[in-house]
Amino acid sequence: MKYNLIGIYRRAIGMLAPEKRLASALALSSVALAMVQLAEPILFGWVVDALSRGSGAFDLIGLWAALGLVGILAGVVVAIYADRLAHRRRLIAMSDAFENAIALPLSYHAERGSGAVVNTILRGTNELFWVWLGALREQVTAVVGILLLVPTAIALDMRMTAILAVLAIVYTMLNLYVVKRTSEDQSKVEIYSSDLTGRVVDVLGNVTVVQSFTRLAAESEALRAVMGNLLNAQYPVLTWWGVLTILQRAAATVAMVLIFAVGATLSASGELSVGEIVSFVAFANLLIGKLDQMSNFFVRIQQAAPAVAKFYELIDEPPAQADKPGAHPLPPPSGNVSYQSVTFRFPGSPQGVEALDFEALPGQTLALVGPTGSGKTTTMSLLQRLRGPQEGRITIDGHDIADVTQLSLRQSIAVVFQDAGLFNRSIRENIAIGRPGATDEEIERAAKLAEAHSFIMRKPEGYGFVIGERGAALSGGERQRIALARAVLKDAPILVLDEATSALDAETEAKIKRALDALRKGRTTFIIAHRLSTVANADLILVLDQGRIVERGTFDQLVAANGLFSRMVAEGGFTAPAAATPDPIGELQRSPA
C-alpha cells in the first residue's frame, strides 16, 4: 500500500478545521510556551554573568519567575484542552467512519471481512488521536522553539551556533534514512495486524463450529502463525528505530562535548563569557529536547501512516447507492412494483440478473424460486437499492427508485431475512428497530401478531431479555419470530420475505407461516424460497435460472407445464397447497385491543 506521508499529515490536521478557533488558541499558547522556553536559557546566562560580576541578579531572577509562571499557565492550557480536542475529534472521526462503513456495498464487507473493517476504524482513529495530540501538545512548541532559537543563537555567537546546526542536520538525515528503510516493512506490519484482528473476529464469530469440530488447537496454532508473521515484519522496523535512537544520543553527546570544548577555548581568549557558554549549553539541551520530540513524532507519523491511509480509504469509499442530486422522497406507495428490462452483473463475474420484466400489483404476492445462484436475492437487493441496475429501471407506483431518496424507499419496504439479523440487545430493542420510537404497547402487539409474545413472556425479564450476539440465547424459531415482529411493527406497504421459514421444524414453520399470511394482507409481498410449499399460495410465481426468468405462472400452471418448476416440485416432493386453515392472527386482529 503506497501513501504520501506529508499528504496524510496535512489531511489529519485538516480534520481539526471544525474546531479551528480552539486549535488556533492552542497553537498561540504553544508559541507562548516556546518563547518562554527560549528565554529561560538567555536569562540563565545573564544571571550567571551577573553573579560572576558580583552585581545584583534579583531583577533577572524575578523576570525569570514571571516568565516561568506564564509558561506554566500556557502549558496547562495546552495539556488540558489539546487532550480534550483530540479525544473529541477521535470519537467524531470514529462515528463518521462507522456511518460510512454501514452504507458501503455488501461486496466491500464480504471482500474484507468485518474484523478488518473494525480494525481499520479503531486503529485509524487511535493513530489520528496521537497525531493530533502530538501536534497540539508538542510539535508547534518544538517547531517554533527551533525557529526562534536559530537567530537568537546566531546573535550570541555564530561559531557555537554552527555546532547546533550540524546537530540538527544529523538528526534530520538520520530520520529520513530510517524512514526510507522502514516504510515498506511498516506497511506489512499494518497488513498483518489487520489479518490478526480479522482472524480473531472470524473465529470468535464461529466459536460453536470451532468447538464442535475440535478446532481449538488448530485455530490457536493458526493464530500464532499470523502473530509470527506480524512479529517478523515488526522486528526489523523496531530494530531500525532503536538504532536511530542510539545514533541520535551519540550525536547529542558529541555536540555537548564540542560546545564545552569550543566554549572553553573562546572563554579563555575572552571572546565568550561564562554566562554565554551556559546559555549555549542550555540551548543545546533545549534543541536536543525539541529534536527528540520532533523525531519521536516523526516516528509516530511513519508508524501511523499505513493505518491512517487505510482509514482514509474506508471513509473515501463511495456508499452502495448514493442519492442523486435533487432526489425526492417517495410518496406513500400503494405497492405497485414494476421491473422493466432490468440487468445487473457483478463486477468481474457473469453472475447477476438479465432482462427482468415483471409487475406486482398492490396487495399481490409474488414468489421468486429457482436453483441456488439463480438471482433471487439479487433481484430483491435491486429493489432496496443495495445495488443499482446497469440497464433498465425499477418503479414503485410509477416512480423510478433511482430518483427517490434511499431513506424514503427503504422506509416503504420491510424485510424478513433467512438470517434474522438480531443484535446483542434486549428483545424490545430488537423489535423496535422496525420503528424507532414505538410504544411498549405497539411493540407487544407486533409480537403477538408474530406469535412471539408467549415465548417472550417466558424469558427472564420478558421484553427486557438480552438475547446475546446474533440472538444466540434464542432458538431458530424464536429468532425468526422476533424478526417477523420487527417487520410487523414497521408496517411497510411492501414486504420481502427472504427464506423466512427455511431450516425450521414443521410446528415452528406452521406458526411463522400463519403470522406471515396475516402480515401479507393488503401488502405487496415478494417471497424468496427454496421450499416451494411456502410459495404455493402466491398470485404469481417467477422461476429464475442463471439470472433470467424462465417461467411464470401460478402453482398449478407451472406444475402442469412440466418445466423447471415442475421438476423442482417433483424432486422436493411438494404438492399443491392444502385447504385453508384457521387464521388465529386474523382472529387476534379482529379482537378488541
N, C-alpha and C positions, 0 to 999 in steps of 0.2 A: 504494500500500500504506500503510495507516494503522497507526500504532503509538503506544504510550504510553511516552514516554522514561523517566519515573520507574519505571513497571512493569518495563520491560526492565532497568533498572539494579538494581532490587531482586531480580529473579529471577536476574540474573547473580551478585550477591553471595550469594544463597541457595544457589547451586551449590557454594559452598565449605563448606557445612554438614558434609559427611562428614569434614572435617579442621578442625572448629571450634576444637579446642584449639590447634593451631598458628596458625590465623588470629587467635585471641584473643591469643596470646602476641605475635604480630607487631603487633597493634593496641596492646598495652600498651607495646611497645618504641617504637612511633611516638609515643605520648603522652609517654614519657620524652624522646624526641628533641625534641618540640615545646616541652616545658618548658625544656630546656637552651637551645634557640634563642631563647626569650623571655628567659631570664635573662641571656644574653650582652649585649644592649643596656643592660640596667639596670646590670650590672657595669661596662660600658664607661663609662657616665655617672658612676658612683661613682668610678672610677679617675681620670677627668679632673678631677672636683671635688677629689679628694684631692690630686692633683698640683698643681692650681692653688692650693690652700691651703698647699702645702708639707709636708703631713703624709704619713706612711708609707702606701704603697699595696700593699706586698708581700703582706699577708694577702689583700687583694681579688684580687690577681693569682694567688695560689696557689689560691684558691677558683675563680677563672675557669678555671684549668688543670685542676682536678679535674673541674669540670662538663664541660669540653671533652672530657676522656677518656671520661666517661660517654656523652656524645653520640656520640663516635666508635664506642664499642662497640655502642650501640643502633643506629647507622647500619649497621654491619657486619652485625648480626643481621638487620635488615630487608632489606638489599640481597641477602644470600645466600639466606635462606630464603623470602622473597617470590618471588624468581625461580624457585626450585625448586618451590614450591607452584603457581605459575601454570603452569609447564611441565607439571607432573604432571596438574593438572586439565584442561588443554587436551587432552592425549592421552586422558584418560578420556572427556571430552566427545566427542572425535572417534570413539572406539570405540563409545560409546553411540549416536551418530548413525548410524554405519555399520551397526550391528546393526539399528537401526530401519529404515534405508533398504532393506536387502536383504529385509526382511519386508513391505515395502509392496506394494500391488497392482500388477500389471503395467501397469495403466492409468495409474497415477501416473507411472511411469518413461516410458511412451510419450508422455504428455502433456507432460512437462517436458524429457525428454532426459537422458541420462547426464551430459553436460557440465554442465548446470545443477545437477544434484543434487550432483556433485562440487564445483562452485564453492560451493554453499550450505554444504556441510560444511567445506571448507577456509577460506573467508572467515569464516564464522560462528565457528569455533573460534579462528581467528587474532585476530579482533576481541575475543573474550572474553578471550583471553590478555592483551591490552593493557589491557583494562578492569580485570582482576584485578590486574595488576602495578601499574598506576597507583593503584588504590585502596589497595593494601597498602603500596606504597613511599612515596607522596607525599600522598594525599588525607587520610588520618587525621591525619598530621602537620600538614597545611595547615589543616584544619578546627579541630582542637584548638588550634593556634597562634593562629588568629584569635579563637577564643572566649576564650582566656586573655589575649590582647593587649588586648581592649576594656576590661575592668575595670582592668587594670594601667595602661593609658594614662590612663584617667579619673582614677585615683588621683593621677597626676602633675599633669595639667592638663586640664581639660575643654575649654578653647578649642583647644588643639593637637589634642586627640582628635577634635574636630568636623571638622577638615581630613581626618583619616584616614577618618572615617565617610563624608564626601562622596566620597572617592576610592573606597571600597568600593561605594557605591551606584552610582556612574558605571560601574564595571566590570560590576556585575550587570546594569544596564539595557542596556548595550551588548551583552552576551552574549545576553540574551533577545531583543533586537531582531533580531540577526543570525540566531539560531536560527529565528525566525519567518519571516524572508525566505528561508532556505535549505532548510527541511525538505522541501518538495515536490521541489526540484531534486536533493536528496541521494537521495531515493527513485528518481528517474530514473537517477541515476548507478549505483545498485545493479542496476537492471533491465538497463541497457546493459552493465554489467560481466558479468552472468550471460549475456547474449546473446553476448558476445565469447568467453567460455570455451566455451559450448555450440557455437559455430560452429567453433572451433579443434578441439575433440574430434570433431565431426561430420566435418570434412574429413580429419583425420588417420586416422580410422577407415575412411575410404573412399579412401585415397590411391591405390589401384590404379585406381579409376574416374576419379579426377581426372587421373592421368597418361594413362590410355588415351584419354579424351575430350579431351585437351589443355586441361584446365580450369585450368592453373596460373595464368595471368594473370587469368582471370575470378574465381577464388576469392580471389586476393590482393587484387584490386580490391574485391570484396565485403567482405573482412575490413577493409580500410581504411575502407570506408563505415561499418561498425559502430564502428570506432575513432573516426571523426569524430563520430558520434552521442554516443559516450561523452565525448569532449572538449567538445563543445558543451554538454552537461549539466554537466560538471565545472567549466568555466571560471568561470561565474557564482558557483558555490559558493566556489571558491578566491579569487575577487576579494573577496567579502564578508568572508571570514575574514582576508584581507590588510588590508582597510580596518579591521577590528576591531583588529588588532594595532597599526596606526598610531594609531588613536584612543586605545587604552589606553596607548601610550607617551606620547602627548601629555598625557593625564590624569595620568600618573605624574610627568612633568616639572613640570607646573603645581603638583601637590601638593608636590613637593620645594621649589620656589621659595617657595610660600606658607609652608611650615614654617620655612624660614630667615628669611623676612621677618617673620612673626609672632613667631618665636622671638627674633630680634634686638631687636624692639620691646619685648617683655616682659623681656628680659635688661637692656635699657637702663634700664628702670624698676625693676629689682631684683625683678621678680616671678618670674623663672625663672633658674636657674643655667646656666652654660655646659655643665655635665655633663648637665643635664636636656634641653638643646637637642640635645646629641649623642645622648642616648638616643632622643629623638623622631625624629631623622634615621635612626637605626638601626631604630626601629620602622617608619618609612615604608618603608625598604628591605626590611625583613622582610615587611611587609604586601604591598608590591608583588610580591615574590617569591612569596608564598603565593597572592595573587590571580592571578598569571600561571600558577602550577601548576594552580589550580582552573579557570581559564579554558581552558587548553590541554586539561585533562582533559575539560571540558565539551564542547569542540570534538570531542575524540576520541569521546566518547559519542554526540554528534549524528551524526558521520560513520559510526560503527559501527552505529547503531540499525537501519537497514534490513537490513543483513547479519545481525545478531543476530536480528532479528524473523523473517526467513526461516528461520534456523536453528531457532528455536523452533517455527515452523510445521511444519518437517520432523519434529522429534522428537515433536511432539504428534499427528502424523498416525497414525490407528489402523492396525494391521497388516492385511494382506489378510483373514485369517480367524483371529481370536484364539480361544484355547481358552475354552470355557465354564467358569465356576466349578465345580469338582468334576469336571472332565473326567478320565476314567480311561484308562490305556494300553490299546491294542487288543491282545487276546490273540493269540498267534501264529496267523495265519489259515490256513485250508485253501485259501482263494481263492474262496469263493462270493460273487459281487458282484451286487447287485440294485439297479436304478434303479426307483423307484416314483413315478410321476406327477411327474417332476422338471421344473421350469420355471425358467429363468433368462433375464432380459433385461438387456442392457447399459443403464446409465442414459442416458436421453435418446435411445434408439435402439430400433427394433423388432427389431434383431438379437438372437440368442440361441438358446435351445432351448426346446421346449414339450412338456409331457406325455410325457416319455420313460419308457417302460416296457420293461424287458428284464432278463434274468438270465443271468449267466455262471457255469456250474458249475465246480468245481475242476478244473483241468487243461484246460479248454476254451480254444479260440482264437476270439475274436470280431473281426470286421473291420468298421470303420466307413468307408463310402465315400460319395461324393456330390460335387456341384459345389463349387467354392471358395466359402467363406462359408456352407456349409450347417449348420455347428455341430459338426463332428467334434472339433476341438481343444478347443472349449468344453466338450464332453461329458466329455472326459478331464481337463480342468483342474478340473472339479467333483469328480471322484474324488479328486484330490490336495488338494482344499480350497484351491486357488489362488483359487477363487471359491466363493460359497455359494449354493445354490438358494433361490429366493424361494418356491417351492412344492414339495411332495414331499420325499422323502428318499432317501439312498443308504446301503445297508447292506453290510457285509462280514461274512459268517458271522452275520448277524442283528444285528450291532452298528451302530447309526446312527453314521456317521462324524462327525456334528456333535457327538457326545457323547464322542469319544475325543480324546486329545492329538494335536496335529499331528505331533509327533516320532515317536510310535509308528506313526501312519498312514503317514507318508512313508518310514519305515524298511521298511515292508512292500511298497513299490512301487518298482520300478526302471524308469527311463525312458531310452529312446534317442531323441534328438530328430533332426529333419531337419538342423538346425544342431548339429553335435557339441557345441558349448559347451565348448571347451577353454581352459585357462588358459596364460599365458605362463610355464610351469614345465616341469619335466622330464616325460618320458613316465611314469616311475614315479609321480610325484606326481599326475599327471592320472588314472591308473588307480586309485590308492589313494583317490581321492575316493569311490569306491564303497564302501569300507570302511576308514576310518582305522585305522591300527594293523596292517593286514595285513602279513604277512611277504613278503620278496622272492620266496620260492618260490610263495606264493599269488598274487602279482601276475603272476609269469611263467606260471603255469598258466592264469590267466584270459586272458592274452594269447594263449596257444596255442589255447584254446578259441575265441577270437575271430579266429583266423587272422592274428594281428598279430605274433607272436613273430619270424617270419623277417625281416620288413622292419625291425623294431625293432633286431635284431642287426646289420643293415647300416648303421645310423646311427652317426655318431661318438659314442662313449661309451654306445651301446646304450640301456638304460633310463634313463640319466642325461642323454640328449639333451634340451636345452631347445627346445621346439617353436615358440616365437615367439607373438606376440599372436594369439589365436583359432586357434592351430595353423597359422600361415602357412607354417611350414617343412615342412609335410606336404602330401601330395596329398589330394584329397577322399576317396578310398577309405581312405587311411591314417587320416585323422581319424575316419572313421566306425567303423573297427575299434577305435581307441582308446576311443571312446565305448562301443562294444559290450563291450569288455573290462571297462570300469568297471561296466557292468550285470551282467556275469557275476560279477565279484568281489562285488558287493552280495548276490547270491544271494537276492533277494526272491521271495516266493511269487506276487506279481502283477507282470506285465510290461506296459509300454506302449511300443509302437513307433510313433513319430510320424514317418511318411515316412522311415523309417530307410534306405531303399535308393534314394531319389529322386536323380535327376541323376548317376547313376553309369554307367560303361560296363558292358557286358554281362558281361565277365570278372570285374570287381570286384564287381558286384552278385551274381554267382553265388557268389563266395567268402563274401560277407557273408550271403547267404541261407542257405547251409549252416550258418554259425555261428548264425544266428538260429533255424533249425529245431532245432538242438541245445539252444539256450538255452530254447526254449519248452517242452521236455519236462517234464511234471509241474508246469507253472506255468499259472495263468490269464493269458491273453495278450490284449491289445487291440491291434489293428493299425489305424493310420490310414494310408490310402493313396489316391493318385490313380491310381497304376499298378496296375491291377487284377490283374496277374499275381502281385503279391506277396500277394494275399489269397485266391488260388484254393483253398488247402487249409484255409481256415478252417472251423470247425464251424458257425458261423453268421455270415452277413453282414447287417449293418444298413445300409440305404440311407437317407441323410438328405437332405432338401431343405427349405431355408428353416426349419431348426431342428426339423423333425419327422421321425420315422421313417415313411417312405412304403412301404418294402418290407423284408421279412426272409426269409431262407432260405439254402440252400446255393448254391454257384456254379451248379450245373446247374439247380436250381429257379428261380433268378432269371433266368437266361438264357432259360429256356423260358417265363417269364411275360410276355415282350415288354413290360416296363415300362421305367422309367428306367434300371435297371441294364443291361438288355439293350441299350438304345440306347448306353450308355456303353461297353459291350464292343464293340459294332459300330463305333463311332466310333474306338475305340482300337486296333482290330484284334486284341484279345486272344481267346484261345480257352481251352477247359477245360484244367486242369493236365495236364502230361505225366506219364508214368510216373515213379515214384520213382527218384532217382539215388543212387549210393553215398554214404554219410554218413561222411566222414573224421573229423568231430568225434566221432561216436559211437565210431569205432574208437579215437580218442585217449582217450576217457573209459574205454573198456574195457581199454586197455593199462595195464600196471603203471606206477606213478609212477616 
